Amino acid sequence: MTINVPPPPEDGGRIVDEPLTQALSRRYLAYALSTITNRALPDLRDGMKPVHRRILYGMRQMRLDPGTTAKKSARVVGDVMGRFHPHGDQSIYDALVRLAQDFAQRYPLVDGQGNFGNIDGDNPAAMRYTECRLTLAAQLLLDGIDEDAVDFRATYDGEGEEPVVLPAAFPNLLANGSAGIAVGMATSIPPHNVGELIDACLLLLQRPDATNADLMERVPGPDFPTGGVIVESRASLLETFETGRGGVRHRARWTREDAGRGTWRIVVTEVPYQVQKSKLVEQLASLLEQKKAPLLADVRDESAEDIRLVLEPRARSVEPEVLMESLFKLCDLEVRFPVNMNVLDRTNTPGVMGLKGCLQGFLDHRREVVVRRARHRLGKIEARLHILDGLVTAYLNLDEVIRIVRYEDEPKAALIAAFALSDIQADAILNTRLRQLARLEEMELRREHAELAEERNGLNALLASEPKQWALVGVGLRDVREQLAKDAGLARRRTTFAEAPALDSLPAPESFAPREPITVILSERGWIRAAKGRVEDASELKFKEGDSLGFLVPAETTDRLLLFASDGRCFTLDCAKLPSARGQGEPLRLMLDLDDRVKLTAVFAHRPGAKRLVASSGGYGFLVPEDELVANRRAGKSVLNVDGGQTRLCLPADGDHVAVLGENGKALVFALAELPEMPRGKGVKLQSYREGGLKDGLVFAADAGPTWTDGSGRTRQWSDWRDWLGKRAGAGRLAPRGLKRFHPR
């Protein structure tokens, strides 16, 4: 028998006819959402990413509780990978290792046995050599997970279930912090002290209208695992807690140690969070080699189990505070930990939250857990009471029950018919042993029935009263605090607070760096580097494929580089800390909080005492001292209000006249003295336009006259510029032939 099989279509049925842009955007959006929700951002309720949640749940399934014997990490990784997390074993093991590192986690969730790495940055041993089990903190996060406290979902293969979120008996999101980079967003949450967080939660339960300032009385700031000192001001920390964005200056802890005969040395005992001690020692050695730390003579690492970095001063006359302040500016003895509290809420929606928002989200989750556990327990009690009612009925009619069981062919049906029992009650009676028919057993049943009935009434009252639910949440938080407080080393605050010395009384960091000429090279795509000496021929510079030269700025290593952006902000970089031109440099957006949509208008070396003319595309501008442009934050300093437009000019005010050119082709010249000097703002109108806006401008001296560069690159003199001389805010007149811009693009 011959079977006719139709030939397959020419395209194999796999070709989809749609525009490429739509196909790419839809697929990229799906990838971005997957990265955001399933990999990079933690959940507000338990502070976990999926891989960490799966590790803890997998270890619970393996019964690796704190009091049990630890098992091989390879076994845990294999079980988690096979049942819950179908990704590489190394990524799972890396996540497990981090959960066990006491210098990375404020409250470790995994008790690791073996080599799990160290603060020097050494790698942990292979998973076949290490063992692990859960800690008390992890057990508290999982408490109640078998009591219908949270929702479950199917695993990736549909053969099992995994929790959507953990019950989380304490606010793990803020206690252990989190960090991650998704597509178009990131998160960076510092760790805090869990005792302080619970106190803040209890305050919120008492006063739901409490502000972040009130909560700061309980939570003064982060509490890093490595200790150290926070020198951020209270006002700055409050702003960070309010907005969910900001930064925390975190310093190493040091003491002055007497070395005899009038000499002394500095001993560093705690380093900033996420700073590898070995890299810090390399930084200090590099500063010595490059002669950028003239007050430092030597550095030694004498660490054993505790950190001990010894810093020898160049001379005994040097003040310890001056030495340390100079090193804080030059190396990672002080870091600024970025704060971006971007989390997923209960609807899996990403958003930035402040301190109060995070704590309130956790409390709402705990109330839901309390209610669900109460309902679960109530169901168990109802089922048990139903059985007890049947057993009590049997004891009250014991002789008849014995007769039915002994003589009836269908005793179950007969019991149901005789005493109006359910199937479950009849089965319980039939499964009762003869030894349990004693009088004492009947009394025990009645006692159990009374206790369960009382508990049922209490649970019904709890479910009917929201205040009682919140009160039970508070009781649970106090119990967790007591349990974690049993480990004094874990409970006490490790990071302290201090005021940074006044910068005016200390030597500037520029005085510690050798003064050498450099050329700052910034590409169109935002890659920055610094070449030694002066770059005479820019055509010899090499860039990544598709990139080109954006700015070429002569400077010195002691200078500060100012970068004026199109949104009116000005940023500052230390020229001595710019990457070397031996490579391609580093992306500027890793050093500054600079959005991809924001372009740079001007890049120049700071000249103390100099002034700049800044103007927006709307035709408004003013003079600003360059000293006012220096910013000490990654987010820069807002200088020019562009009012929906963008920055058009940022020119050195070297001259006495200003020439402006509008997009309508009209030019106007007026005296520089007509412009006000301001530290920030919108400014005054430079030129009036019926349509369009400001195109270009120039500051020049009347004696020399203005010049411009034409399309062929030739410099042309504007000799009759006085014919365009007028008052500021005038409309001007048509520009001379050939004048399209004062500066080439």
N, C-alpha and C positions, 0 to 999 in steps of 0.2 A: 504494500500500500504506500503510495507516494503522498507526502504532505507538502503542500505549497506554502512556503513561508514568504511573506512579502518582504522585499528588501528594505533595510533601514533607511530613513531619510538621509539626504546627503549631509546635512549638518549634524546628524546624530541626535537631534532633538535637544541639543545643549546650547544653541545660539539664541540669545535674547536681543531683540532689536530695540535699543533705546539709546538716547544721547549719552555720550561718554561722561559729560559733566554730571548728569543726574546719577549715573551708575556709581561714579567715584564718590560723590557727596553722600549718597545713601549708605554706601558700604563704610566710608570713613566715619560717618556719624555713629553707625552701629559699633564700630571698633572703639570710638571714643567713649560711648556710653558704657561699654563693657569694661574698659579700663578704669573709668571713674567709679563705677558701682561695684565691681568685682575684684578690684586689685589694689587701687591706690589710696582711696579715701576710707577712713574708719567710720564705723557706725556710732552715732551719738549715744546710743543706749548702753552698749557694752565696751565701746572703744576699740573694737576688734575689726581687723580686716579678715576676709574669708579664710585665708590660709592659716592665720593664727587660731581662729575659731575652730577650724577643722582639726588642727593639731590637738587642742585641749579636749575637744569632744572625743576624738579618737583615743586619746590616752585614758579618758574616763571609761570608754567602752572596754579598754584593756585592763581596767581596774588598777591603774597605776596611781593609787591614792598616796598621800604623804606617808602613811604608816606602813606601806607595803614595800616589797623588794623592788628596786629599780630594774628596768629591762633595757636591752640594747637599743640604742637610738635607731639603728638600722631597721629593727623590727617595727618601731613606731612609724618611721618614715615610710616603710613599705606598706604598712596597714593604711596609713592616711592616703598615700598615693593610690592604692588599689581601690579603696572604698569611697573616698570623698574628693580628692584633689588630683585630677589626672594630668599633672604637670611633672617637670623634671624633679628627680629625687634631691638634687643639690639645692634647688630653690626651697624645698620644704625643710631640708636640714639647716639651711642658713637661717630660716625664720625660727626654727626650734632653738638654734644656738643663741640667737638674740634674746629669746624669752628667758634664757638661763643665765645671761650675763648680768652680774650685779652692778657693773659699771655702765651698762646700757639701759637696764630697766630699774626704775626706782623700786618696784615691788616685783621681783622675778616670779614668773608663773611656772617655770620649769626648774626642778631641782636636778642639776646636772652633776654627774660623777665622772671624772676624767678631765681631759684637757678641752675646755670650751673657749679657748682663746684668752687674751689678756688685754689690758689697757695699752700695751705697747703696739697693738695691731697685729700680733702673731695670730696665725690661723688656728682654728680648733683642730683636734685630731679627727681622723675619718670616723664616720658614723658607726663603723663596726667596732671601734675601740671605746666608745663612750656609752654611758647609760643614763637614763633619765626617769623621772617620775614627777607628778604634780606637786606643787607647793600648797600651803594653806590658802594663799591668796587666790590661786587658781581654783581651788575647791570651793571657795566662797563665790567665785564668778559662776560656777556650775551648779550651785546649790539650788535644788528644786526643779532641775531640768527634766526629771522623770515624773513630775507631778503636773504636767500639762501647763507649765508656767509660761512657755513660749511656743510659737508656731514652728512646725517642721515642714520641710519641703523635700521632694524627691532628690536623690543624688544624681550625678551626671548620667549614670547608666540606668536609673530607674529601679535598681534592685534594693535600695535601702532609703533611709531618710537621714537628714541632717538638720540641725537647728538653724533657723533664720537668724536668730540672735540669742545670746546667752542671758540667763536671768540677772546676772551681775549684781551682787550684793553691795558693791561699793562703786563709786564713779571712776571706773578704770580709764576712761578716755583722758581725763585730766591727771589721774594718779600716775600713769605710766607714759602719757604723751603719745605722740605718733608723728610720723613723717612719711611723705609720699609725693610722687610727681605723676599726675595724670595727663590727659590731653587737654591743654588749655587751662589747667588749674593745678594747684598743688596744695599741700597741707603741711604745716609745721607747728606742732603743739608741744610745749615743754611739759615735763613732769612736775607734779605738785605733791605736797604732803597729804596723805589720805586722811589723817586725823583732822587736819584743818579743813579739808573738803567736806568731811562729814559734819563738822561744826557749822560750816556754811549752809549745808543742806538742812540741818536742824533749825537754823535761823530762818531759812525760807519757809519751813513748815510752820513756824510761829508767826512770821511776818511775810506773807506772800508779796507785799509791796516793797520789800527791802531792795535797795539800789545796789549797784556794783560797788559804790563807795562803802556801803554798810558791809557787804560781803568781804571787802578787803580788810576789814577789822579781824576777820577770821582767817582769810587767805591772803597774807601780805604779798605773796609772789610765788614764783616757781621754786621747787625744791629739787635740785639736780642730784642724781645718784653719786656723782663724783665730788659733791660738796662745793667748795669754792665760795666766792663772795659776789653778790649782785650789787652793782654800783649804779643801777638805773634809779632815777628819781621816782618818788611816789606818784607824782602827777603823770609821768610817762607810763608807769605801770597801770594806773587807773584808766588812762586812755586806751591802752592795749586791752584791758579787761572789758572796756565799754564797746569797742569796735571789733574786737577779735583779730586785729592786725597791729603789728608794731614790732618791737624788738627788745631784747634784754641784754644789757652789757654784763658779761659774766667773767670774773677774774679768778686767777689762781690764788690760793691761800698761801701766805708766806710768813716766815718769822725771821727775826734777826738773831743770829747765834754768835755768842762771844767766842772768838778763837784765841784769846790770850794776847798779852802784850799790846793791848790797844787795838788789835785787829778784830775783824768780824767778817761774817759771811751770811748770805741769804740762803735759807732752806725752804724750798717749795714743797709743801706736803699734800696739796690737792690741786688738780688741774681742771680747767674748764671742761664742760660736758662735750663729749664727742671729739675731744682733742686727743690724738694718740701721743703718748709720752715720748716714744722714740722719734716721731716727726718733730715734736717740740724741741728735743735735744738737737736734732739736725738743724732746725731753724736757728737756734742760738749759736751753734758752731759756725753756721754760714755767716751770721752777723759778725762774729769775731774775725772770720777769714776776710770778709769784705770791708772790715774796719767801719762798720755802720753802728757799732755799739762801743764807743770809746770809753765808756765808764765801766765796762765789763772786762775782766781779765781772763776768767776761765769758767767753764761749766763742767760739772761731773754728775753722773747718774749713779747714786749710791742706793738705789731702790732695792728692796727685797720684797716682802709681802706688802709693805706700805710704800708709798711714794716718797722719795727723798732726792730732790734735785738740788745740788749745791752750786750756788753762784758766787764767784769770787770777785770783789770789786777791784777796780784798777788802783785805787788808793784809799787809804783809811779816812781821808778827809771827805770822801764822797758820802753824801747823806743816803741812807738806805731807801728813803721814799723817792728821792730823785732818781736813783738807779732803777728802781722798779717801775716808776712812771715812764721812764724812757723805754724800758723793755716792753711795757704794756702796749705802747704805740707801734712797736716794731715787729712783734711776733704774736703767736697765739697764746701767750700768757693771759691775754684778754681777747675774748671773742664777742661778737654780737649775735646772739641766738635769734634768728628771725621767728616771729610769731604770726601764723596765718591759720586761724582755727576754722578751717574749712572741713565740714563733716557731712555725713549723710543722715538726714532725719528719719523718722519712722516710716515716711513714705518713699524712702530711698532717693530723696531729692538733695543734691549738694547745696550747701550754703554756709556762709561765714557767720559764726555766733560768738557772742561775748561770754563772759564768765557766768552770768545769771542764766542766759539761754541754755548753756550746756548743762548746768546743774538742774534747771527746771525740767529739761528734757529727760535727764536721768531719773528724777523723782517721779515724773509721769509714768516712766517705764516701770519703776519699782511698784507703784500703786497698781498698775495693770498686772504685774507678777503676783502681788499679794491677793488680788481679786481672783485671778485664775487658779492659784493654789488653793484658795478657800473653796472655790467651786468644786475643784477636784476632790478635796478632802470631804466636802459635803456629799458628793456622790458616793464616795466610799462608805461614809457613815450610813447613808440611806440604805445602801445595799446590805450592810451588816445588820442594821436594825430590822430590815425585812426578814432576814434569816432568824434573828433572835426572836422575833414575834412568832415565827413558826415553831421554834424549839420550845418556847414557853408554853405554847398551846399543847405541844406534845407532852410536856411534863404535867400539865393540868389534867390531861386525859391519858395518862401513861398506860393504864391497864387496857384501854380500848386500842391504843396504838400498838401495844404488844400483840393483842389478839389479831389485829388486821395484818400485821407483819407475819404472824405465825401461820394463819389459816387462809388468808386470801391469796388467790392465784395472781392477781394484779394488785399488789399492795400500794403501789404509788397512786394509781387511779382511785383506789378505795380511800386512801388518806385525803386526797384532794376533795373527793365527794363528801366525806364525813365531816371535815373541819374547814372546808372552803379555803384550802391552801393553794399556793402557786406551785409551779413545777420546781422552782428553786427551793422553796421551803420544804417540799416533799422530799427532794433529793437530800437536803441537809439532815432531815430526820432519819432517813434510811441509812445515811452514812455515819450516824452517831454510833459510837462503840458502846458495848454493854457497861463497861466500867464508868461511863459518863452518865449513867442513869441514877447516880446517887443523889441524895438530898442536897449535899454541898454543891454539886454541879448546878442544880437549879438556882441556888442562892447566888452563885457566881454569875450565872446568866442574867439574873435580875439586876445585879450590881453593874455589870457591863452595859446592860440596856439603859440603866439610869444615867451612867456616865456619858454614853454616846448621845443620849437624848439631850443632855445638858450642853454638850459640845455642839450639837446640831443647832440648838437655839442660839448659842453664841455666834456661830458662823452665819446664821440667817440675819442676826442683828448686825454683824459686820458688813455683810453684803448690802444691807439696806441703809447703811450710814456711811457717807463719804468721810466725815470727820474721824470716825473710828478707823477707816482704812488708812488715812494719813497718819493717825496715831500709831498704827501698827508698823507703818513704814519707818517712823522715827525709832520705835523700839528695835527694829531690825538693824538700823544703822548704828545705834548705840552698842548693840551686841557685837557687830562687826568690828567696831572701834576697839572694844575690849579684847577681842581675839587677836587683832593685829598688834595691839599694844603689849602683848606678852613678850614679843621680841623687841627689846628696847632699842637695839641697833637699827631695826627697821622702822620703828615708830618715830624716833627723834628727828627733828629737822636737821638736815645736813648743810644746807646752804644758808648763809647769813647775809645780812644787809649792811652796807656801809656807804658813806658819802665819798665820792671821788675827790681828791685834792683839787683846789682851784688851778686851772690850767695856766693862768697868768703868772703864777709864782714858780712855774717849772720850766725848764728849758724846752724849746720847741723841738719836735722830732726832726725838723730840717737840719738842726745843728749837729745831729748825730750822723748824718749821711754825707759822704763826700760830694762836693759840688762839681759836677761834670756835665758837659753839654750832651744833650740827647735830641732825637727827633721822634716825635710821637706820630705813629702811622695808624690811621683809622680808615678801614675800608667802608665801601658803600653798604655792605651787609652787617656792619657793626663789629668787626673783629679788630681789636686794638693791640698794639705792641709798641715797644720803644727801642729804637736803634741807637747805639752809641755814636756820638759825634753828630755831624751835620750831613744830611742826605742832600747832595747837590743835584743828582739826576734821578727824578722820580720814575723815569721809564724803566729803571733797572729793578724796581721793586716787584716782587712776585706775590700773587694772591691765589686764593682757592679758585677753582674753575667757576666761572660765572660771576666772579667778584672783581672789584676794581677799587682804585684809590678814591677815598672820600675826603679826608682831611690830612694835611701834612703840616705839623706844628713844631717849630723849633722851640726847645725848652731846655731846662736844666733839671738835674735829679732832685734839687731842693725845691722845685716849683710845685705848685698845685695846678692841676689842669681843670679848667672850667668848661663845661659842656652845656650850651643853651639849647633847649628843646623847643619843638614847634608848639607845645602846649603851654609855654610860658614858664616852665620850670628850669632851674639851673642846678646842675649836678657838679660834684667835686671829686676828683681822684688825686691821689698822691703819686707824683711822677716816679718817685723812688720805688713804688710797689707795682709798677706796670710790668707786664710780662716781657721777656726778652724778644728781640726781633730775630733770634735764631730760628724760631718756628713761625707758625702762622698767627701767633698771639692767642687771645682768649675772647670769647663773645662778651661784648660790653654789657649785655643784659644779664649776665651772671654777677656782675659787680654792682649794678644799679637796678632799681625798680623802674624799668623803662619798658613801656608797652610796645608791641610790634608796630602799632599804628602811629606811634610818635616818632618823628624824624628829628635829626639834629640840625639846627640852623647855624650854629657857630661853635667852634672848638678853639680854645686859646689858653695860653699860660697866664696865670693870675699875676697882675702887676699891682702891688699895694699902692693905694692912693689914686689909681687911674679911674676914669669914668667911661661909661658906655652909653650909647644911644640905643634903646630898645623900642621896637614898634611892632604893632600887630597889622595883619592884613586889612583891618578895618580903617587904618590910617591914624590910629592913636598911639602916642609914644611919650617917652620922658627920658631924662638922664638918670642913671643909677651908678653909684660908686661900685667899683669892682669888689670892694671889701664886703658889700652887702650881698654879693652873689655867692659867696663861699657857703656851701651847705655841709653839714656834718652828718646827714642821714642818707641812707640809700635811696630814699624816696625823693631826694632833692629838696629845693626850696622854691616855693611858688613866688615868682617875681612879677611877671606880666600877665594881666588879665586879658586874655585874647578874645573874650566875649563871643565864643562860638566860632571864631576864626582860627588863625594860627600865627605864630611868630614870623615876621617878615624881615626884621632888621635886628642885629646885635653888633653894632659897629663901635670901634674905639672913637671916643669923642676928642680927637686930636685936631683941633681947628677952631674956627670961630663962626662958620656958616654951615648950613645944612641944605642939601639939594635932595628933593624927593621927586619920584617919578611914579605916576599913577598908571593903572592898567588901561585907562582911557587915553594914554599917550600924552598927557599934559604934565609939564614940569613946573616946579616952584622952588625958589631959593629964598631962604630967610635966615635971620641971625640965630646962632645957636643959643644966645642968651635968652631967647623967647621961650625956651623949654624949661620946665621946672625940674628940680632934682628931687627924686623920690626913692625910697628903699623898695617899694612895691606898689602895684596898683594898675589902673587902666591908662593913665596919662591924659594928655590933651590932644586935640585934633591937630594933625600936621598939615593935612590937605583935604579939601572938600571934594567929594565925588557925587555925581548924580547916579552913576552906575559903576560897578567894579570896586576896586580898592587899591591899596598901596602895592606897588610892584617892586620898587627898589629905592635905595637912598644912598647918600654919601655925605660924610663930614669932611670939610676941607678948610684950609686957611685962605683968606682972601688974597694974600700976597702971591701965593703960588697959583691959585685958581683951581677949578675942578678939572678932572680928567675922567675918561671912560675908555673901556676896551671894546672895540668893535668885534664883529663876528669872525674876522680873520685873525684876531689876536693882536692887532696893532693898538697902541695907546694913542688916543686923540685928545687934544687940548680943547677945552670949552672956553674960548677967549671972550665971547660976548655974554657971559653968564649974568652980568648985571642987568640985562634986559629982562630977565626972569625974576629979578629981585622983588620981593613983596613981603607981606605980613603972613605970619603963621595962620593956617586954616583957610588960606585963600584957595581959589580953584586953579590958579596958574594958567599957563598958556601952552600951546602945542610945543613939544620938545624939538630941539634942532634935528635936522635930518641926520639919520644914522644912529641916533641915540635910542637904543632899545633897552639897554641895561647899563648900569655903572660898572657892575662886576660880572665877569663871565660865569656861567653856571658850572 
